[in-house]
Amino acid sequence: MKKQKNIENENSSSKKNSVKTVKSSEKNKRNTKNNDGNKSKNNKTKISKNSNVSNEYKDSSSVKKKLLSLFKGSKTQKVNSQAVKKYKKKKAKKDKKKRIINGRFSLDILDLLIIVIITVIISCVFTGIILNFQFKKNSNLYDSNVVSDKNVQDFLNTYTEIIDNYYEEVDKDELMKAAMSGMLSFLEDNYSIYLDKTDSDELSEMLDSSYEGLGVVVAGVKIEDIYEDSPAEKAGMKVGDEIIEVNGSSISIDNYEDIDGLISLDDENIIKVLRDNKEYTFKVTADTINIPTTKKDLIKSTDGKSNIGYIELSSFSSLSFEEFQEDLLELEKDNINSLIIDLRGNSGGYLNTAYDIASLFIEKGGVIYSLENKNTIKTYKDETNTKRDYKVVVLVNSNTASAAEILTAALHDTYGAIVVGNTTYGKGKVQNIKYYEDSILKYTSAKWLRPNGECIDEVGIKPDYNVNIIIKGNTLYDLQLDKAIELLS
């Protein structure tokens, strides 16, 4: 309706102009022609409007005939006025819009295929960017502030300067290891250290509770222990055997430290031992050895009326929780009414292992430990529905440290366990471990606090009963264990 109104205004203006007096007859004739042209245009406009009521009739023969009859015998003139141009432009846009709305706008298969491919590519690119950012963020690799830090740039420049211009060839790997070791030394923290391949392998063995070998524990030349189901046990070697030869090399008390280096991890080993003054030869192939971290026993109370469970835990490795839980359930099948947990000499291990073992005893919601760093203090509570209610005694000594102290404090402060032995080591810090190809970076990330809020760093945990072990001659009197049995009887 708006367009028709515009046209009608233009026609009115033309009619008004035609009434005005003009100076020449030619001008009058020109005005007459313009009026005829505008009338024709009005007719065309009305017909065009009627023909767009339904697209189905646009190309029909009846409509064509009507159009021909209307225009037959009439003279049309191109109108170059601004109003007509404006009208045509708006009409073209309107017709295009109608075609799209009425379904006349379409794409062929190739166009659709191109759109799909472009959409997939854009989606993959954005997904890749998001995942890469998230990976770097979770891996602590994404920190633009560190990368752009002036000190980091100076470090890289110094490294480059030494590699390029030092008068002798420099081992890049060793130079970088020295740099990392130097940074940790600056912290003056005994627990923040850089470990080379040898030391990192030993730490990994302890934490993973496994290693590649024969499965024997040797003191000097004498076999003190053989792991269950190990290659050494299967071959027939026994505790008490004295190793006298490994793969053709003689072994004595003077060179027993060479045993590890002489054993092949890939090929069969020929081991000669002395047993009851007789020589025996064994063929043993190395394998992956799972080092057990627990030992269990069933002890009778002093009056002989009840069973006391006993579990010795030597470290907090990745397998320790499963081993401890298995031993505990087996002892409970024997109807124990109390338990002794022996943590003497346990230097620690994984923090989450200590948490999981404590959760076997502590009631849900009970505090196990807290971590304090430079920003916050976060408290960790038991979230399981598992608990025990029988008496527990924990045995400790001066070598009970780290995760072993965390378990001791949790059982004492929250569960009510009794601690017997000597004051513990006093390691009140926890470390994060960063693994590299052949080395380990270990650094302190927080202090841990007992459930009662105390930090034991360089202080340790004082036992409820301070008891010492007595050694007379070659006999050891375990008065600490005796005291634990007495308290539980």
Secondary structure, 3 states (H helix, E strand, C coil): CHHHHHHHHHHHHHHHHHHCCCCCHHHHHHHHHHHHHHHHHHHHHHHHHHHCCCHHHCCCHHHHHHHHHHHCCCCCCCCCCHHHHHHHHHHHHHHHHHHHHCCCCCCCHHHHHHHHHHHHHHHHHHHHHHHHHHHHHHCCCCCHHHHCCHHHHHHHHHHHHHHHHCCCCCCHHHHHHHHHHHHHHHCCCCCCEEECHHHHHHHHHHHHCEEEECCEEEECCEEEEECCCCHHHHHCCCCCCEEEEECCEECCCCCHHHHHHHCCCCCEEEEEEEECCEEEEEEEECEEEECCCEEEEEEECCCCCCEEEEEEECCECCCHHHHHHHHHHHHHHCCEEEEEEECCCCCCECHHHHHHHHHCCCCCCCEEEEEECCCCEEEEECCCCCCCCCEEEEEECCCCCCHHHHHHHHHHHHHCCEEEECCCCCCCEEEEEEECCCCEEEEEEEEEECCCCCCCCCCCCCCCEECCCEEECCEEECHHHHHHHHHHC
